[in-house]
Amino acid sequence: MELQSSSLERMDKISSLDDLTISDKANSTGYPDYVYLNAATIFQNIHVEKPQHQRLVGYGTLTNLPMPVFEDEKSQRWSFELAFNALKYQDFLEDLMIDSCFYPSNPSHDDSTSLVVVMLYDFQDRKFQPRLCLADEEEIEEVREVEKSLNSFKTKIAASLARCRIKLDILTIDYLLPETVRKKQERASTLPLYAWVNTMKTSLEDVCSSLVRDGFVKVKSITELEGLTFCQDLHCKDLLGFPAHLKDDLCGMELFTDYKLVIQDKSRSLAAHSVKALMNMDDDVIIGSVASGLTIAHMSALTDQNTSKIFVCGVKSKSQQEQLQNFFTQMQCRNIKLIPDTFTDIDPTNPPLQTAKIVLLLPPCSVSGVSNPVDFILNENEDAGLLQDISRGSISEEKLNSLAKHQEQIMTHAVKFPKVQAVVYCTCSVYPEENEDVVKKALAYKLEGNKVQPYRLSPPVLPLCSILEIENASEKCFKLEPSETNNGCFVAVLTREVSKINNTNIYSKLCINEQRQFKQHGYASLQYFCVRAGRTKYKHFKTGPSQGQKYHRGSLLMLFTIN
């Protein structure tokens, strides 16, 4: 009797259709027809294809469908988000279709299953309420037929969902997700929006003044972001943070439509600023891949347009070249040179590239440190296939090994360029196989020629703004752990071993950067120097900010002689 009473109580909690939803965030109005169709195409390409003996629902034979043409960025984001959400709950949605008898009863062809799945996810997410269709909306017959079928099974689907929740004793189906996926969802809801200032068109001061005139308030910390606020980032001085909920509003502002402010994940700004910290005014840079072009433009903005050149590898098609050139023209970039060859196919002794002193590598990675993978993949033009592993909370060993192998190839190729003095390597992965292990293999690579100086792993060139960052820097790499304020990031800086005649410029830039850090951060910076010099025990060097200023030169010299 007690068990029956308990079940009745739980039934009371979820007896209303309004309570039957996978998450608390329901889309109350639904999407236009074309969004469902586009999401179905994306889902068909990235869904998990199960072994024959485990397959209860068929998805037809269509594979590698052409990517839909999107009307705008908003519809693209809607389509990918809907497909990704359906992917996260694929197993559950399939069970729901079978338990409610929708799948065996519905005569639709297997090639339409992806459309059923994405529409079923949205149907329950808006709490089984009717979809709001605009009068001028273009109707798609296939979408309307699936919608009609789902509506006819509404009661049975809701009952099946209720049985599932009672059986598992959970309030929302979010708890079906792996813990790592749930944590990412929670972090994504509060993750600030980052945008860097395009100094080729404006200045940081002018942007801040414009935001204040528009009603924004500048706050001191990223943790204070709420309402109409913004703050300046501690690691990158040209980077601003905004509350996540302002994205649609910001994208319509003139500052963003005119490319004076550019939305991009913070990790990419950290990579660009790591290169900037090593550069002299006339140094040239090689960027190993194109991605979305945003980092290339940022790197251009951080360099002297008249004296530095940025060589970008892998621009293969004419259409891609034209698209990038148009974008760079809008951004007012004038020092970018596009190269059609893939980075690993380029001869390191290629004469035009002998002026380059630094290589920036942003290879494809697992994106395992990213909490908002859809936004990141779309913004950076990454492989949408990564969403399959991300939806499961971990990457397959085969995929991880494949990524690490490619990363190792480009890293070992980068160190072959005889005139290059530094390599900056950046990922958004939390796996050592893609980070420290790749760096170790590159450092172990034996360079040809007696006159070529080997590489060493240099300490971070970015400000260390927390104790955790200082502790992570003991490994001589810059790391940001995934959190409510940023995605995960790994940055390694490889520089040539110091010799009497080589690397003096890069080495001097390291020293200048450290002096700037010391003056800026006092005692915390003294810990930072000790870490960079290989001294994990720095208690003998403890001084207050004023003492740090007083003994700055002697401490710096002592720390450098230790290494």
C-alpha positions, 0 to 999 in steps of 0.5 A: 500500500505504501508503494502504491501511495507513493506512486500516486503522490508522484503521479499528482506531481506530474499529472498536468501536461504542463509538467511533462518536459525534459527541462525547465526551459521550454520554448513556448512558441515553437519554431518556423517550419524550415528550422525543423527541416534544417535541424532534421538534416543536421541530426541525420548527419550527426545522430548515433547509428547503433549496431543492428542488434541494438537498433529499435528505430531506423533512420533510413539510408541517407548519410552526409547530407549537404548542409542547409542554407540558412537565412541568417545566423539566428536560424542557423543557431536555432537549427543546430541547437534543436538538433544538438538537444535532440541528439543529447536525448536520442536514446530517450526520445527513441524509447518514448516513440516506442513506448507510446506506440508512435513509432510502430503505429506511424506509417512515415518512412525511416528517412523522416525519423530525424524530423520526428525526433527533433519535432518530438523533442521540441513538442515536449520541451514546450510542454505539449502546447500548440505551436504558434505559426505566423500568418505569412510563414511558409508551410512545409508539408512534411513538417505539418504532417509530422506535427499532426501525427505527434498531436494525435499521440499527445496523450500517449506520449505524455503518459509514457513520459510520466511513466519514465519519470515515475520509474526513475524517480526524477523531476526532470529528464535532464538527470538522464544526461551524463553529469559532465553534460549537465554541468556544461548545460548549467555553466552555459546558462551563465557563461558571459559573452566575450567581444574584442575591440577592433582597434583598426576601426575604433579604440577601447575608450571610444567603445566603452564611452559608446556603451555607457551612452547606450545605458550600459554600466561598466563593472569591475569584475566578470562576476558582477555582470547582470542587466546592462553591464560590461567589464574589461577582461583581466587577461586581454585588455581589448576584451570585454565581457557581457551578460549571456542573455544580451546576445540577441540585443548586442548583435543588433547594435551598431558597434557589432554590425560595424565590426567595431566589437567582435563576438568570439570565445575568450580562448581565441583572444588568449591565443592571439595575445600570447603571440602579441606578447612575443612580437616586435613591431616588424615581426611576421606571423604564420597562422596554421589554419583558417577556421572562421577568420575571426582570430586572423582578424584579431591578430591583424588588429594586434599587429602593425598594419604597415610593418607586419604580415600575417600568413594564413594557410589552408585557403583552398577554394576561390570562393573561400578566398573571396569570402575571407577577403570581403570579411577582412576588408570590412574589418579593415585588415590590410596585412593578411596574406592567404596561402592555398597550401595546407600548413603541413604541406608547406616547405619550411624553407619557402622563401616568402615565409622566412620573415615569419618569427612566430607560428600560431596553431589552433588545431581542431580539437575535441572542444571538451572544455567548452560549455556552449559547444553549438555557439563555439562550433558555429562561430569558429567554423569547427566540425559539427560532427564533434557534437556527437561525442559532446552529447555523450559527455566523453570522446571516443578513444579512436576520435581522441587518438585521431585528433592527437595524431593530427595535432602532433603532425602540425606541431612537429611541422611548425618547429621545422621552420628554421627562421621561426623563433616561437610557436604558440599552441592553443586548444579548448580541450581538457585532455592531456593527450591533446595538450601536454602530450602533444607539446612533449612530442614536439619538444622531443622532435630532433631538428636537422642541422647543427646550427638550429637551436632546439625549442624549450617550453617557455612559461606563460606570457599572459597575466596570471590572475588567480592562485589556480592559474599560478599553480597551473603555471608551474607546468609552464603552460597557461590553463583556464579550467571550464567555469561559470565565467569562461570555457576551458583553454590550454596555451603552450609557448615554445621558444628557441633555446637562448643563444648569443646571437639568436632569439634575442628579440623574443627573449627580450619580449619575455623579459619586458612582459615579466617586468610589466607583470611584476609592476602591475601585480606586486606580490602575486606577480612575484609568485608568478616569476618564481613559478616561471623560473622553475621555483615552486617554493617561493616563500623565501621571496615573499614581499608586499607590493611596495617591497616588490617594487623596491626589489624588482630588478634584483628579484628579476635577475635572481629568478632568471639566473635560477632557471 
